[in-house]
Amino acid sequence: MLDTARRFRKNDLSPLVHMESLLERIRTSDLNAFITVDERGALAQAEAACCSIDQGEEDILAGTVIAVKDNICTRDMRTTCASSMLSDFVPPYDAHVVEKLKKRGAIVVGKTNMDEFAMGSTTATSAFGPARNPWDQSRTTGGSSGGSAAAVAAGLCDAALGSDTGGSVRQPASFCGITALKPTYGTVSRYGLVAFASSLDQIGPMGRSARDVAVLFDAIRGHDPRDSTSVPESLPPTSLDGLDLRGIRIGVPGIFFAEGLDRDVERSVRFAISHLADLGAAVVPIDLPHIRSGVAVYYIIAPAEASSNLARYDGVRYGMREADDRDLFSLYCETRSAGFGAEVKRRIMLGTYALSAGYYDAYYRKASQVRTLIARDFRDAFTSCDIIAGPTVPVSAFELDQMPEDPLSIYLLDIYTIPANLAGIPAISIPCGFSDNGLPVGLQLMAPAFKDHLLLGAAMAFQDTTRFHEVKP
Amino acid sequence: MRGYDAVIGLEVHAQLLTRSKIFCGCANAFGAEPNACTCPVCLGMPGALPVLNRAVVDAGIRLGLALNCAIETRNVFARKNYFYPDLPKGYQITQYENPLCTGGHLDIRVDETTRRIGIRRVHLEEDAGKNVHDTVRRRSRIDFNRAGVPLLEIVTEPDLRNTVEAVAYLRELRQILMYLGICDGSMEEGSFRCDANVSVRPHGTSGFGVRTELKNMNSFRNVQRALDFEIQRQGTMAASGAQVVQETLMWDAHTGVTRPMRSKEESHDYRYFPDPDLVPVVVDASWIDELRRTMPELPSARRARFTREYGLSDYDAEQLTQTRALADYFEECVRVLNCPKDIANWIMTEVLRVLGEQGCGIDGLRVNPAMLASLISLERDGTVTRLAAKEVFSEMAETGRPAPEIIRERGMEQVSDEAELRHIIRSIMDTFPGQAAQYRAGKTQLLGFFMGEVMKATSGRANPNRAGKLIREMLG
C-alpha cells in the first residue's frame, strides 16, 4: 500500500491504471477471494483519485485499493457475511471503518469471502464456496478472513480489512504469508461490523508489511460514540521507524510449543524468536497457567453471544425469508433452517444451550470467570516481559479436501490466537518462514492492551531485517 | 370473596418522555407515521450498536428517589432473548441481575388509613414495536416507532390486599411519574401499562397461594374489573378445593373474564446474559445528589402542605394537586389574592368545569391565575354577583379578556345602591298589590317571589342580601 502511494506521487503509476490492473487480476483470479466486486464504482473513484492527486492531495490513502471483509457494512454494496441469509442484503449505511477510509480517499474495491458469519477457520463454511490459498490453490486460506488474506497475498488489492474474534485475521495471515493485526479491544469501532461475538470481535488491518498494516490501523482506529465499547483515549500516530529491540523482553510461553505443534512450524517460529534476540531483545520464559482452558472458554462465550446476535435474522425485516403463511413459528424455523449453514447452526445451538436456565452458571458464568483468570495471566506475564511471542497457528495451510471431519480439531487450530481475544489485548501475525512444503508460517506477537504500536514497531524491525514478507506466491 | 384474602403484586411499565429513544437518536414520539422514527439501531440492522441515552438513567434515578429506593452503583444491561416480530433484535435490552433501584416503598391512602406498599425494583429497558393486524386483507405489519422507546418497569412486593388498594397504588404512582415529568401517564396510549400477579389465601393466614399473571388491562376501570373477577374466580376455586394453575391470563374487557394465553406464548427461557455491546453505567453519589437537588415537591407532600398551609380539606387538597400544573395554578392565584378557600372553590367548580368542556388541561386555559384572582376579588367586594361572576368567567375562558373589561362592557356591576333598590321594590309592590297584601298578612314565603321579580328587573344584578333585607323592611 505504501509502495503504491509512493508510486502515485512519483507519477510512476496512476490510480486509474492501478485500479484497472487490479480489477483485471481479480477477474482472472481463481481464488474466490471476493464475493462482490464493485468495478464501476471502483473505476469512478480511481478516476477521482487521479484528479485529487494531480491537484496535490497528500493523503497517503488516496487512491489506494482496499478489500473489505463481507461482514463489514458498506452502503449500497451488498454485505452478505458469506451467508445465504444475507445474500441480497444491502446495508443503508457504512461501517465506521469504511466511512473513515472513504473520507481519506481510499477505494473499497469489493467485499471478500469469509467463513459464514465469521464462524470458522477455513473460509470453507462460506455459502459462496471456499476461498483458495494463492500459495497452493488446493489448500485453505485459513479463516475466517480468508478472502481478505488471499486478496492481499495475491496482490488483488493494496491492503484489506478483516475481523478477528478468535484469530480470524491472524490465522489466515499466517496461512497466506501476510501481516495482520488484531487491535486492542475497543480501539477500532465495531459500528457496522456484523456481530459474531460482540465481546471478542475486533476489526483488524491486513497487509503485505507491518508498515502497511500500521498505516491502515491508524486510518481506522479512534473513538466512535456509536460504539459503547469504543475507548475514548486517542493514541498518537503509529511510528513507522521500527522499534529498537534492545532492552525489549520477549516472553515465550512453554505451553505454546507443546504437543500438537508441527515441527516445521516450530522450527520457523523458534528461528524468528532467535532473530529477535539477535536484534537485541531478551528472551524470557513465561507461564500462562490458565491458557489451556482458552479454547473451552471461547467455545462457550463466543457461541453464547452469537446465539443472541444472530437472533435478528428471522425473516421479518430483511434478508432471506422462507415464505410460510401457516404461522409465525414456521416462518422462523424455515427461514433459519434454510438461511444458515451447518457451522452457524452448530454454534447457535451450543450457545443457546450454554445460556439456558439451569446451565448458565455451569457454562456461561464459569467461562466468564475463567476468562478473567486468563486476562490476569497476561497481566502477570507482562510484568516480566514486554511482548509475548509464539506460533500463530500450530500448522501451515492444509488441503481443502483433507479438512478434519470433526469440528473440534478445527477449533483447536485457534489455540494460540484465542487467548488475545479473551484478554482483549493486541496481537499480530507476521510471516516468519516456510514449512517443508513451501507454505508460509506465521509468528504471533502479543502485547499489553493499547500497546499495539509496540507490536507494529517490533514487526517492522523484524521485517527490516528479513525477507519473508516480500516473498510472493 | 368471603373467607379468603387476596395477595396482589403489580408490575407497571412507564414510557419515558425523553426526547430520543433509549439506545439511539430517533425521536421518541407518539403518533408519527409508521416507521418514521426508526434507524439501523432500533430496527436491529446487522452491525448496528446501542448507545445508552443518559436521560433515561436520570429519569430512573428520579423515580427511585421518589419511591425511597436504594440506587444501584454499577448498572449492567442484559439481553432477554425471545423471538417475536415486534422485537427487532430477537432480544430486548433490559436490566436483570442488578436493577437501577431496589427496596423502596410508596405510601397510599385508602379509607382514611395509610398503607405502605413495598417497591421491589425499578429497572430500565426498551419497548418493542407494535404489530398491526389487518384482518380484512389477512396480513400483519409492524410499526417500529415504539421499538427502543425507554421504559421503566416498576415492580411492587406482593403487598396489596384488594382491588381498591391496587387502584390507589396505580393512581399514586402515575401521579408521581407525572409530577416528575418523566411519563405522561396515558393508559389509553399505552404509556402507563400494568400487569398484575394475583393469588388468594385463607383469611388470616400468611402463606402465598398459587398466583396467576394478568395482562391486557388498559384502564383503571379494567384493572379493577379484572382483579375483582380474578380474585372471585380464585376464591371460588379455593373454596371448592380446586387447584389454581400458575399461568398467564389475558383480561377480555368485552366479555369481562380472564382467559389463559396460549401456552407457547409464555413458555420462554429468556436466556438472560449481560449485553456485551453496552458497558456498565456507574451511578455515583454526585450524580444522585444532583438529581436529588432538582426533585419537585411530590404529590403526597403537596397535599399535606395544602391542608396545613391553606386550611383546605383533604378532599380539596387532593383535587387541587391532581396535576402539578393545577396545583401550581392554585398557588399562583393565592399569591395574588390571599383567599385560598374561595380560590379552591372556584377552581374545583368553575375552572374544572370549563376545562372539562374545552377538553384541555390547565395549561390550555385562557384565564391566567392573576385574571382569575381579579375576578374573585370583584365578586368578594360586591362589584358582581356570584351568578354574574360565573358568566364573566365563561366569557373570559372563551375570549381571554380580563374580567373588569367584560363587566364594564356588559354593565354587569351589581346593584347595591339602596335608593335604586328601594325604587325597584316599590314599583314591584305597585304592580303586585295582591301578593304584597298576602305577604303583609303573614305569607312570608312570598319573599322568594319578590326576590325573583327584583332580579328580573335588574337582570340578576341586584345584590341579593341587600335586596332581601329591603323587601322585608318595606313589606314589614
Interface residues (C-beta under 8 A of the other chain):
Chain A: N71 I72 C73 T79 C81 L86 F89 P91 P92 Y93 A95 R190 Y191 G192 L193 V194 A195 A197 S198 S199 P225 R226 D227 S228 T229 A304 E305 S307 S308 L310 A311 R312 D314 V316 R317 Y318 L328 F329 Y332 T352 L355 S356 A357 Y360 Y364
Chain B: P40 L43 G44 M45 P46 G47 A48 L49 P50 V51 L52 R79 N81 F83 P85 P88 K89 G90 Y91 I142 K264 D269 R271 Y272 F273 P276 D277 L278 V279
